C-alpha cells in the first residue's frame, strides 16, 4: 500500500468518486497529484506541475513542502487545513498534492470556457436558461463550474448496443441518496 493512499482516498471520497477526479501517483517523490479533469487546465497540470516534479534532479528530504516550493514554478503552494479545504480547492480548478500527512493546493486554473447558454430550440419562460450541447466532458465542466458542491455526483453510463452513447447522470448525493431508491429508477431506465 502506498504511503499516500489513505490521504488520497479520503480526498477522492469527499468528491463522491467522480468520473472526472483523476489521481496521478508519483512514486519517485512519494506523492499523489489529484485534479478534476473537466475543470483543471490539463496543459498546466502536465507541463507546470507533473513535469517539474518528475524532472527534478534532487529528491525531497524531510521537508517536502520546501522541496515542492523550490521545484514548482507555479507561484503559490498552500497547505490545506483539512480534507474539506482540499476538496473545495479541487472544485475551484486547483490541483492537490497528497502527501502521507498533508494536502498541498496548487492553482492550475486555465482560462474560463464559455458559460451555458439558452438553447435556441428550447425557449424557457421561467427558470434557468442553460443548454448543454457539447461533449460529456465539456458539459460536466460547465456543471462543475456552476455548481461547486462536494456532494455533486457525476456518473457516466454507456447505453445502446449499436450507438454506445455516453450519458451523464448528475445528482446531489445528500439530497438523493442512491440507497434511498430515488436514483435507482433513473439508473435502471438508462
N, C-alpha and C positions, 0 to 999 in steps of 0.2 A: 504494500500500500504506500502511495506517495505521501510525503510528509505534509503536502498542501491539500490533500484530498478532503479532509474534514472541513477546512475553511471554505474551500471551493464549493463543496456540496451544499453547505449552508446558504451560500450566495445563490446558487442555481435554484435551490428550493424556494428561496424568498421570491424568486421571479416565476414561480409556478412551472418550472421546466419548459419554458417557451421554446418553440422550434427555432427561433432566431437568436437564442442565447448560446454563444459559441465559447467553448473552453479550449484554449491552446496551451497545453503543458510545455514548459521549457525546462526539461530535466537538467540541462547543463548548469542552470543557475539555481534550480530548486524553487521555481515559482510557476504559477499558472496565470495566464492572461485571459480575462473574461471580458467579452463585449457583446453588444446586441447588434447583430449584423445588419438589421434593417434600418438602424438609425445612426450607427457609427460610420465615420468615413474610413472605409476599408483600406484605402491607399495610405492614410495616416497611420492606421494600425500596423500595416505591414512595413512601411518604409521608415516611420519615425518612432515606432515603439518596439516591435518584434525585431526588426533589422539591427538596431544598435545593441540590443541585449544579446543577440546571437553572434554579432561580430566583435563583441568586446574582447580585448586581449587579456584583461585581468578578470578574475573571478571574485565574487563577493566574499568578504571575510565575515567578521562578526557583525559589522554594521551594514546591513543590506540596504537600509534606507539611504545612507550616504552614497553607497555604490550606485543605486538607481538614479539618484540626483545627478551624479557625475556622468553616468553613462547616457542617460536620456537627454536629448536637447529639445524637449517639448515645453520647457518652461516649468510650469507649476506641477509639482508632485505633492499631493497632500495625503495624509493618513486619515482614513475614515474612522470615526469613533466607534462604529458598530456595523453589523451586517446590514441593518436597515439603511444607514447612510450610504453604504456601498451600493445597495440595490437602487436607491434613489439616484445615485450618480450614474449608474448604468442607463437608467431611463432618461437621463439628460444628455445622452450621446457621449458619455465618458467611457473609458476602459478602466478595469480594475485589475491590479496586480495582486494576486493572492499569495501570501507567504504562510508559513505554518502558524503564525500568530496574528498577523495584521492584514489589513486591506489598504492598498495604496491606489489613489484615484489619479488618473491622467486624462487630460482633456484631449480627445481625438475627434471632436466635433467638426464636421465638414460644413460646407455651405448649405444653407437651407434649400430644401426642394420645394416644389410647388405645394400650395395648400389645397385641400379638397375643394372642389367647385361644384356648383349646381349642375346636374346633368341636363343636357339640352332637351332630351326626350321626356324627362320626368319633371314637371313643374310642381313644386310643393308650395302650397299656400301658407301653411304653418309648419313650424319645426325647422330643424337644420337643413341646409341646402348643400349637402355633401354628396359627391359622386365618386365612385371608385371604378376606374376603367383600365388601370394598368395591370402589371403583373402582381401576383400574390405578395411578393416581397415588397414592392412599392406600396401597395395598399396597406400591408402590415406596418410599414414605416409611417404612413400617414396616420394610422390609428394610434400607434405608439407615441407619435409626436403630439397628437391632440390630447390623448388620454394617458398621462404618466402615472399609472396606478400599478402597484406591485401585484395586485390581485387580478390583473388582466391576464387571461389565459388565451393563447393563440394556438389552436390545434389545426394541423393540416391533414387532409384526407385525399386519397386518390379515388375517384369514382368513375365508373364505366369501364367495361372490358375493352372497348374499342378506342374510345376517345381518351381514356386515362386522364380525366380532367382533375386538376389540383384545386381543392376547395379549402377555404379557411373558415373555421368556426371560432368566433371570438366571443368571450363572455367574461363577466366579473365573477371570480371564484367565490367570494364571500356572499354574494347575492344569489347565486345559482349553483350551489354546491353540487357536484356531479352525483354524490351519493344520495341526494335528496330526490332524485328522479326527474328533476326539471330538465337536465341536459340530455339524458339518455334517449328520449323520443327524437330529438334532433339528430343525434348520432346514428340511431337505427334507421331513420328515414334517409340519411345520406347513403 
